[in-house]
Amino acid sequence: MIILTGAAGFIGFHTAKSLLDQGFIVAAIDNLNDYYDVSLKLARLEQLELYDNFTFEKIDIADQDAMRRFTAQHAQATHIVHLAAQAGVRHSFDDPYSYGQSNLVGHLNVLEMARHLPKLAHLVYASSSSVYGANTKQPFSIEDTVNEPVSLYAATKRSCELLTQSYAHLYNIPSTGLRFFTVYGPWGRPDMAYFSFTRNITEGKPITVFNHGDMQRDFTWIDDCVAGIISAMNTPPASGDAYCFGDAPHRVFNLGHNSPEDLMEFISVIENALGTTAEKKKEQMAPGDVEKTYADIDATTQILGYKPLTSIREGIPKFVAWYKDYYKV
Ligand SMILES: NC(=O)c1ccc[n+]([C@@H]2O[C@H](COP(=O)([O-])OP(=O)(O)OC[C@H]3O[C@@H](n4cnc5c(N)ncnc54)[C@H](O)[C@@H]3O)[C@@H](O)[C@H]2O)c1
Protein backbone atom coordinates (compact mmCIF):
# COMPACT_ATOMS: atom_id res chain seq x y z
CA MET A 1 0.00 0.00 0.00
CA ILE A 2 1.21 3.47 -0.94
CA ILE A 3 0.23 6.59 0.99
CA LEU A 4 0.13 9.53 -1.40
CA THR A 5 -0.29 13.11 -0.20
CA GLY A 6 -1.50 15.88 -2.51
CA ALA A 7 -3.46 13.46 -4.73
CA ALA A 8 -5.85 16.18 -5.92
CA GLY A 9 -2.89 18.26 -7.08
CA PHE A 10 -1.33 18.26 -10.52
CA ILE A 11 1.67 15.96 -9.96
CA GLY A 12 -0.13 13.93 -7.27
CA PHE A 13 -3.03 13.19 -9.62
CA HIS A 14 -0.79 11.93 -12.42
CA THR A 15 1.39 9.93 -10.03
CA ALA A 16 -1.63 8.32 -8.39
CA LYS A 17 -3.12 7.45 -11.78
CA SER A 18 0.08 5.80 -12.95
CA LEU A 19 0.42 3.81 -9.69
CA LEU A 20 -3.24 2.74 -9.88
CA ASP A 21 -2.78 1.63 -13.50
CA GLN A 22 0.14 -0.50 -12.32
CA GLY A 23 -2.14 -2.17 -9.74
CA PHE A 24 -0.81 -0.56 -6.55
CA ILE A 25 -3.20 0.18 -3.70
CA VAL A 26 -3.15 3.94 -3.14
CA ALA A 27 -4.43 5.58 0.07
CA ALA A 28 -4.54 9.27 -0.74
CA ILE A 29 -4.97 12.50 1.18
CA ASP A 30 -5.33 16.17 0.26
CA ASN A 31 -6.93 19.14 2.01
CA LEU A 32 -8.44 20.46 -1.26
CA ASN A 33 -7.46 24.02 -0.39
CA ASP A 34 -8.52 26.93 -2.58
CA TYR A 35 -5.07 28.19 -3.61
CA TYR A 36 -6.42 27.63 -7.12
CA ASP A 37 -9.72 26.47 -8.65
CA VAL A 38 -11.03 23.71 -6.37
CA SER A 39 -13.25 22.34 -9.15
CA LEU A 40 -10.09 21.32 -11.07
CA LYS A 41 -8.89 19.41 -7.98
CA LEU A 42 -12.30 17.73 -7.66
CA ALA A 43 -12.31 16.83 -11.36
CA ARG A 44 -8.89 15.16 -10.95
CA LEU A 45 -10.17 13.25 -7.92
CA GLU A 46 -13.23 12.11 -9.86
CA GLN A 47 -10.89 10.37 -12.32
CA LEU A 48 -9.02 8.63 -9.49
CA GLU A 49 -12.18 7.54 -7.74
CA LEU A 50 -12.98 5.34 -10.75
CA TYR A 51 -10.33 2.91 -9.51
CA ASP A 52 -11.19 0.21 -6.94
CA ASN A 53 -7.63 0.32 -5.59
CA PHE A 54 -7.96 4.02 -4.65
CA THR A 55 -9.17 5.51 -1.38
CA PHE A 56 -9.25 9.18 -0.46
CA GLU A 57 -9.58 11.21 2.72
CA LYS A 58 -9.73 14.96 3.01
CA ILE A 59 -7.00 15.65 5.55
CA ASP A 60 -4.76 18.62 6.22
CA ILE A 61 -1.20 17.32 6.66
CA ALA A 62 -0.65 20.06 9.25
CA ASP A 63 -3.35 18.50 11.44
CA GLN A 64 -1.36 16.37 13.87
CA ASP A 65 -4.29 14.39 15.27
CA ALA A 66 -5.76 13.56 11.87
CA MET A 67 -2.33 12.48 10.61
CA ARG A 68 -1.77 10.27 13.65
CA ARG A 69 -5.15 8.61 13.21
CA PHE A 70 -4.56 8.11 9.46
CA THR A 71 -1.13 6.59 10.16
CA ALA A 72 -2.57 4.11 12.68
CA GLN A 73 -5.26 3.11 10.16
CA HIS A 74 -2.70 2.50 7.40
CA ALA A 75 -0.08 0.46 9.23
CA GLN A 76 0.31 -1.79 6.15
CA ALA A 77 1.78 1.03 4.05
CA THR A 78 5.20 0.32 2.56
CA HIS A 79 5.72 3.64 0.75
CA ILE A 80 4.88 7.29 1.22
CA VAL A 81 4.88 9.56 -1.81
CA HIS A 82 4.58 13.02 -0.30
CA LEU A 83 3.57 15.66 -2.85
CA ALA A 84 1.21 17.89 -0.83
CA ALA A 85 2.59 21.37 -0.28
CA GLN A 86 1.81 25.02 -0.59
CA ALA A 87 3.40 25.59 -3.99
CA GLY A 88 4.21 28.80 -5.87
CA VAL A 89 6.81 31.49 -5.26
CA ARG A 90 4.67 34.62 -5.62
CA HIS A 91 1.87 33.58 -3.26
CA SER A 92 4.39 33.33 -0.42
CA PHE A 93 4.43 37.15 -0.26
CA ASP A 94 0.68 37.24 0.37
CA ASP A 95 0.20 34.24 2.61
CA PRO A 96 3.50 33.21 4.23
CA TYR A 97 1.89 31.21 7.02
CA SER A 98 0.28 28.74 4.62
CA TYR A 99 3.86 27.79 3.62
CA GLY A 100 4.84 27.36 7.26
CA GLN A 101 1.76 25.22 7.93
CA SER A 102 1.82 22.95 4.89
CA ASN A 103 5.54 22.78 4.10
CA LEU A 104 7.07 22.86 7.58
CA VAL A 105 4.47 21.56 10.08
CA GLY A 106 2.92 19.34 7.38
CA HIS A 107 6.28 17.92 6.35
CA LEU A 108 7.15 17.20 9.98
CA ASN A 109 3.86 15.32 10.36
CA VAL A 110 4.70 13.25 7.27
CA LEU A 111 8.09 12.43 8.81
CA GLU A 112 6.34 11.37 12.02
CA MET A 113 4.05 9.22 9.88
CA ALA A 114 7.12 7.61 8.28
CA ARG A 115 8.67 7.03 11.69
CA HIS A 116 5.57 5.22 12.97
CA LEU A 117 4.77 3.03 9.96
CA PRO A 118 6.25 -0.37 10.86
CA LYS A 119 6.54 -1.65 7.26
CA LEU A 120 7.75 1.51 5.59
CA ALA A 121 10.37 0.80 2.91
CA HIS A 122 10.73 4.30 1.45
CA LEU A 123 9.63 7.90 1.80
CA VAL A 124 9.73 9.89 -1.46
CA TYR A 125 8.95 13.60 -1.20
CA ALA A 126 8.79 16.68 -3.40
CA SER A 127 11.49 19.28 -3.19
CA SER A 128 12.04 21.96 -5.81
CA SER A 129 14.57 23.50 -8.18
CA SER A 130 13.92 26.71 -6.24
CA VAL A 131 16.31 25.45 -3.52
CA TYR A 132 19.17 26.49 -5.84
CA GLY A 133 18.06 30.10 -5.26
CA ALA A 134 20.83 32.57 -5.96
CA ASN A 135 23.25 29.89 -7.21
CA THR A 136 24.88 31.00 -10.46
CA LYS A 137 26.81 27.85 -11.40
CA GLN A 138 24.95 26.06 -14.19
CA PRO A 139 23.64 23.43 -14.59
CA PHE A 140 22.35 23.05 -11.03
CA SER A 141 23.86 19.94 -9.48
CA ILE A 142 22.74 18.01 -6.41
CA GLU A 143 26.32 18.39 -5.22
CA ASP A 144 26.06 22.21 -5.17
CA THR A 145 25.64 24.02 -1.87
CA VAL A 146 22.09 25.28 -1.47
CA ASN A 147 22.16 27.91 1.26
CA GLU A 148 20.77 30.93 -0.57
CA PRO A 149 17.01 30.61 -1.09
CA VAL A 150 15.50 33.76 -2.63
CA SER A 151 11.89 33.09 -1.63
CA LEU A 152 10.08 31.77 1.41
CA TYR A 153 8.77 28.90 -0.73
CA ALA A 154 12.36 27.88 -1.57
CA ALA A 155 13.39 28.17 2.08
CA THR A 156 10.56 25.84 3.14
CA LYS A 157 11.48 23.31 0.44
CA ARG A 158 15.13 23.34 1.54
CA SER A 159 13.87 22.95 5.11
CA CYS A 160 11.94 19.82 4.04
CA GLU A 161 15.25 18.35 2.87
CA LEU A 162 16.99 19.19 6.15
CA LEU A 163 14.12 17.92 8.33
CA THR A 164 14.17 14.69 6.33
CA GLN A 165 17.92 14.34 6.75
CA SER A 166 17.54 14.42 10.54
CA TYR A 167 14.77 11.78 10.52
CA ALA A 168 16.62 9.55 8.05
CA HIS A 169 19.67 9.75 10.32
CA LEU A 170 17.84 9.28 13.62
CA TYR A 171 15.32 6.62 12.59
CA ASN A 172 17.02 5.03 9.56
CA ILE A 173 14.14 5.93 7.23
CA PRO A 174 15.11 5.41 3.56
CA SER A 175 14.18 8.75 2.00
CA THR A 176 14.47 10.42 -1.40
CA GLY A 177 13.79 14.08 -2.18
CA LEU A 178 13.03 15.09 -5.76
CA ARG A 179 13.85 18.62 -6.93
CA PHE A 180 11.28 19.20 -9.65
CA PHE A 181 12.02 21.70 -12.42
CA THR A 182 8.90 23.51 -13.80
CA VAL A 183 6.65 20.52 -14.41
CA TYR A 184 3.88 21.06 -16.99
CA GLY A 185 1.17 19.09 -18.76
CA PRO A 186 -2.56 18.34 -18.97
CA TRP A 187 -4.52 18.81 -15.71
CA GLY A 188 -1.78 21.30 -14.78
CA ARG A 189 -1.62 24.13 -12.29
CA PRO A 190 -3.53 27.30 -13.20
CA ASP A 191 -1.03 29.51 -11.33
CA MET A 192 1.88 28.47 -13.56
CA ALA A 193 2.97 30.56 -16.56
CA TYR A 194 2.22 28.01 -19.31
CA PHE A 195 -1.35 27.71 -17.97
CA SER A 196 -2.04 31.40 -17.41
CA PHE A 197 -0.45 32.34 -20.76
CA THR A 198 -2.74 29.84 -22.51
CA ARG A 199 -5.77 31.14 -20.61
CA ASN A 200 -5.00 34.80 -21.29
CA ILE A 201 -4.26 34.26 -24.97
CA THR A 202 -7.51 32.32 -25.51
CA GLU A 203 -9.42 35.07 -23.66
CA GLY A 204 -7.74 37.82 -25.73
CA LYS A 205 -5.97 39.25 -22.67
CA PRO A 206 -2.31 40.34 -22.55
CA ILE A 207 0.33 38.15 -20.90
CA THR A 208 2.91 39.47 -18.45
CA VAL A 209 6.46 38.63 -19.45
CA PHE A 210 8.84 39.06 -16.54
CA ASN A 211 12.45 40.26 -16.79
CA HIS A 212 11.50 41.53 -20.28
CA GLY A 213 11.53 37.91 -21.48
CA ASP A 214 15.16 37.36 -20.56
CA MET A 215 14.59 34.14 -18.60
CA GLN A 216 15.23 30.47 -19.14
CA ARG A 217 13.47 27.47 -17.67
CA ASP A 218 14.19 23.76 -17.70
CA PHE A 219 10.66 22.47 -18.45
CA THR A 220 9.76 18.94 -17.38
CA TRP A 221 6.92 17.07 -19.08
CA ILE A 222 4.55 15.51 -16.55
CA ASP A 223 4.96 11.91 -17.79
CA ASP A 224 8.75 12.21 -17.52
CA CYS A 225 8.30 13.57 -13.99
CA VAL A 226 5.99 10.70 -12.98
CA ALA A 227 8.39 8.13 -14.46
CA GLY A 228 11.11 9.69 -12.30
CA ILE A 229 8.94 9.61 -9.16
CA ILE A 230 8.09 5.94 -9.67
CA SER A 231 11.71 4.96 -10.41
CA ALA A 232 12.71 6.79 -7.24
CA MET A 233 10.00 4.95 -5.29
CA ASN A 234 11.44 1.65 -6.48
CA THR A 235 15.01 2.64 -5.58
CA PRO A 236 15.23 3.15 -1.80
CA PRO A 237 18.67 4.20 -0.62
CA ALA A 238 20.59 2.39 2.10
CA SER A 239 23.11 4.08 4.34
CA GLY A 240 26.43 4.45 2.48
CA ASP A 241 24.89 4.34 -1.02
CA ALA A 242 26.09 6.77 -3.66
CA TYR A 243 24.90 10.36 -3.13
CA CYS A 244 23.59 9.69 0.41
CA PHE A 245 24.20 12.51 2.88
CA GLY A 246 26.52 11.38 5.68
CA ASP A 247 25.43 8.11 7.26
CA ALA A 248 21.72 8.67 6.58
CA PRO A 249 19.82 6.66 3.94
CA HIS A 250 18.73 9.90 2.30
CA ARG A 251 19.52 11.53 -1.01
CA VAL A 252 18.03 14.05 -3.41
CA PHE A 253 17.80 14.05 -7.20
CA ASN A 254 17.03 16.67 -9.82
CA LEU A 255 14.02 15.88 -12.00
CA GLY A 256 14.35 18.21 -14.96
CA HIS A 257 14.80 18.04 -18.71
CA ASN A 258 18.48 19.12 -18.76
CA SER A 259 17.71 21.59 -21.54
CA PRO A 260 16.74 25.16 -20.60
CA GLU A 261 14.39 26.98 -22.98
CA ASP A 262 14.19 30.74 -23.56
CA LEU A 263 10.97 32.24 -22.24
CA MET A 264 10.24 33.99 -25.57
CA GLU A 265 10.70 30.72 -27.49
CA PHE A 266 8.43 28.99 -24.97
CA ILE A 267 5.76 31.67 -25.58
CA SER A 268 6.05 31.24 -29.33
CA VAL A 269 5.49 27.47 -28.95
CA ILE A 270 2.25 28.26 -27.06
CA GLU A 271 1.27 30.82 -29.71
CA ASN A 272 1.87 28.29 -32.48
CA ALA A 273 -0.19 25.65 -30.67
CA LEU A 274 -3.05 28.16 -30.29
CA GLY A 275 -2.61 29.60 -33.78
CA THR A 276 -2.55 33.18 -32.51
CA THR A 277 -0.16 35.82 -31.22
CA ALA A 278 -0.11 37.08 -27.65
CA GLU A 279 -0.13 40.71 -26.60
CA LYS A 280 2.91 40.90 -24.32
CA LYS A 281 3.35 43.22 -21.34
CA LYS A 282 7.03 43.23 -20.47
CA GLU A 283 7.92 43.80 -16.84
CA GLN A 284 10.91 43.68 -14.54
CA MET A 285 12.03 40.52 -12.80
CA ALA A 286 9.55 39.54 -10.07
CA PRO A 287 10.95 39.31 -6.53
CA GLY A 288 11.74 35.74 -5.50
CA ASP A 289 12.21 34.63 -9.11
CA VAL A 290 15.43 33.36 -10.68
CA GLU A 291 16.65 34.08 -14.22
CA LYS A 292 17.55 30.57 -15.23
CA THR A 293 16.98 27.00 -14.12
CA TYR A 294 18.96 24.16 -15.65
CA ALA A 295 19.01 20.66 -14.16
CA ASP A 296 22.09 18.48 -14.08
CA ILE A 297 20.47 15.03 -14.23
CA ASP A 298 23.60 12.82 -14.36
CA ALA A 299 22.97 11.30 -10.91
CA THR A 300 19.23 10.86 -11.66
CA THR A 301 20.07 9.00 -14.86
CA GLN A 302 22.82 6.95 -13.24
CA ILE A 303 20.85 5.81 -10.16
CA LEU A 304 17.21 5.99 -11.28
CA GLY A 305 17.64 5.32 -15.01
CA TYR A 306 15.76 8.59 -15.59
CA LYS A 307 15.63 9.87 -19.19
CA PRO A 308 13.36 12.80 -20.04
CA LEU A 309 11.75 12.13 -23.42
CA THR A 310 9.44 15.05 -24.20
CA SER A 311 10.47 18.57 -25.23
CA ILE A 312 8.17 21.61 -25.02
CA ARG A 313 7.64 21.35 -28.79
CA GLU A 314 5.83 18.05 -28.24
CA GLY A 315 4.48 18.70 -24.74
CA ILE A 316 2.96 22.18 -25.09
CA PRO A 317 0.66 21.24 -28.02
CA LYS A 318 -0.60 18.30 -25.92
CA PHE A 319 -1.26 20.63 -22.99
CA VAL A 320 -3.05 23.12 -25.25
CA ALA A 321 -5.20 20.32 -26.71
CA TRP A 322 -6.19 19.26 -23.17
CA TYR A 323 -6.89 22.90 -22.17
CA LYS A 324 -9.18 23.49 -25.17
CA ASP A 325 -11.06 20.27 -24.51
CA TYR A 326 -11.39 20.75 -20.73
CA TYR A 327 -12.47 24.40 -20.90
CA LYS A 328 -14.47 23.94 -24.12
CA VAL A 329 -12.53 26.70 -25.90
N1 LIG B 1 4.67 21.73 -10.58
C1 LIG B 1 5.94 22.10 -10.49
O1 LIG B 1 6.52 22.60 -11.45
C2 LIG B 1 6.71 21.92 -9.21
C3 LIG B 1 8.04 22.37 -9.20
C4 LIG B 1 8.78 22.19 -8.03
C5 LIG B 1 8.22 21.56 -6.94
N2 LIG B 1 6.92 21.16 -6.97
C6 LIG B 1 6.39 20.48 -5.78
O2 LIG B 1 5.72 19.31 -6.20
C7 LIG B 1 4.62 19.03 -5.35
C8 LIG B 1 3.35 18.91 -6.16
O3 LIG B 1 3.16 20.14 -6.85
P1 LIG B 1 1.96 20.40 -7.84
O4 LIG B 1 2.49 21.19 -8.97
O5 LIG B 1 1.23 19.14 -8.10
O6 LIG B 1 1.08 21.38 -6.95
P2 LIG B 1 -0.48 21.36 -6.60
O7 LIG B 1 -0.74 22.61 -5.84
O8 LIG B 1 -1.28 21.11 -7.83
O9 LIG B 1 -0.61 20.10 -5.65
C9 LIG B 1 -0.40 20.14 -4.27
C10 LIG B 1 -1.63 19.53 -3.60
O10 LIG B 1 -1.37 19.52 -2.19
C11 LIG B 1 -2.55 19.89 -1.52
N3 LIG B 1 -2.17 20.49 -0.25
C12 LIG B 1 -1.56 21.68 -0.03
N4 LIG B 1 -1.41 21.89 1.28
C13 LIG B 1 -1.93 20.81 1.91
C14 LIG B 1 -2.09 20.43 3.27
N5 LIG B 1 -1.69 21.25 4.25
N6 LIG B 1 -2.66 19.25 3.55
C15 LIG B 1 -3.09 18.42 2.56
N7 LIG B 1 -2.98 18.72 1.26
C16 LIG B 1 -2.40 19.90 0.94
C17 LIG B 1 -3.25 20.88 -2.44
O11 LIG B 1 -4.65 20.93 -2.20
C18 LIG B 1 -2.92 20.33 -3.81
O12 LIG B 1 -3.95 19.50 -4.29
C19 LIG B 1 4.60 20.16 -4.32
O13 LIG B 1 5.30 19.73 -3.18
C20 LIG B 1 5.36 21.28 -5.02
O14 LIG B 1 5.93 22.15 -4.08
C21 LIG B 1 6.15 21.32 -8.09
The ligand as a MOL file (V3000), in Angstrom:
LIG
                    3D

  0  0  0     0  0            999 V3000
M  V30 BEGIN CTAB
M  V30 COUNTS 44 48 0 0 0
M  V30 BEGIN ATOM
M  V30 1 N 4.6730 21.7270 -10.5780 0
M  V30 2 C 5.9390 22.0990 -10.4920 0
M  V30 3 O 6.5250 22.6010 -11.4550 0
M  V30 4 C 6.7130 21.9180 -9.2120 0
M  V30 5 C 8.0410 22.3740 -9.1980 0
M  V30 6 C 8.7840 22.1860 -8.0290 0
M  V30 7 C 8.2230 21.5630 -6.9370 0
M  V30 8 N 6.9240 21.1560 -6.9700 0 CHG=1
M  V30 9 C 6.3910 20.4820 -5.7810 0
M  V30 10 O 5.7220 19.3080 -6.1980 0
M  V30 11 C 4.6190 19.0320 -5.3470 0
M  V30 12 C 3.3520 18.9120 -6.1590 0
M  V30 13 O 3.1590 20.1450 -6.8500 0
M  V30 14 P 1.9570 20.3980 -7.8430 0
M  V30 15 O 2.4850 21.1920 -8.9750 0
M  V30 16 O 1.2260 19.1430 -8.1050 0 CHG=-1
M  V30 17 O 1.0770 21.3830 -6.9470 0
M  V30 18 P -0.4760 21.3630 -6.5970 0
M  V30 19 O -0.7450 22.6120 -5.8360 0
M  V30 20 O -1.2800 21.1110 -7.8280 0
M  V30 21 O -0.6090 20.1000 -5.6530 0
M  V30 22 C -0.4030 20.1350 -4.2680 0
M  V30 23 C -1.6280 19.5260 -3.5960 0
M  V30 24 O -1.3710 19.5170 -2.1910 0
M  V30 25 C -2.5510 19.8930 -1.5240 0
M  V30 26 N -2.1720 20.4900 -0.2510 0
M  V30 27 C -1.5590 21.6800 -0.0280 0
M  V30 28 N -1.4060 21.8890 1.2840 0
M  V30 29 C -1.9300 20.8070 1.9060 0
M  V30 30 C -2.0930 20.4340 3.2680 0
M  V30 31 N -1.6930 21.2510 4.2450 0
M  V30 32 N -2.6640 19.2470 3.5490 0
M  V30 33 C -3.0890 18.4220 2.5560 0
M  V30 34 N -2.9780 18.7220 1.2600 0
M  V30 35 C -2.4050 19.9040 0.9380 0
M  V30 36 C -3.2470 20.8780 -2.4370 0
M  V30 37 O -4.6450 20.9350 -2.2030 0
M  V30 38 C -2.9160 20.3320 -3.8110 0
M  V30 39 O -3.9480 19.4990 -4.2880 0
M  V30 40 C 4.5960 20.1610 -4.3240 0
M  V30 41 O 5.2980 19.7250 -3.1840 0
M  V30 42 C 5.3570 21.2790 -5.0160 0
M  V30 43 O 5.9320 22.1470 -4.0760 0
M  V30 44 C 6.1550 21.3250 -8.0900 0
M  V30 END ATOM
M  V30 BEGIN BOND
M  V30 1 1 1 2
M  V30 2 2 2 3
M  V30 3 1 2 4
M  V30 4 1 4 5
M  V30 5 2 4 44
M  V30 6 2 5 6
M  V30 7 1 6 7
M  V30 8 2 7 8
M  V30 9 1 8 9
M  V30 10 1 8 44
M  V30 11 1 9 10
M  V30 12 1 9 42
M  V30 13 1 10 11
M  V30 14 1 11 12
M  V30 15 1 11 40
M  V30 16 1 12 13
M  V30 17 1 13 14
M  V30 18 2 14 15
M  V30 19 1 14 16
M  V30 20 1 14 17
M  V30 21 1 17 18
M  V30 22 2 18 19
M  V30 23 1 18 20
M  V30 24 1 18 21
M  V30 25 1 21 22
M  V30 26 1 22 23
M  V30 27 1 23 24
M  V30 28 1 23 38
M  V30 29 1 24 25
M  V30 30 1 25 26
M  V30 31 1 25 36
M  V30 32 1 26 27
M  V30 33 1 26 35
M  V30 34 2 27 28
M  V30 35 1 28 29
M  V30 36 1 29 30
M  V30 37 2 29 35
M  V30 38 1 30 31
M  V30 39 2 30 32
M  V30 40 1 32 33
M  V30 41 2 33 34
M  V30 42 1 34 35
M  V30 43 1 36 37
M  V30 44 1 36 38
M  V30 45 1 38 39
M  V30 46 1 40 41
M  V30 47 1 40 42
M  V30 48 1 42 43
M  V30 END BOND
M  V30 END CTAB
M  END
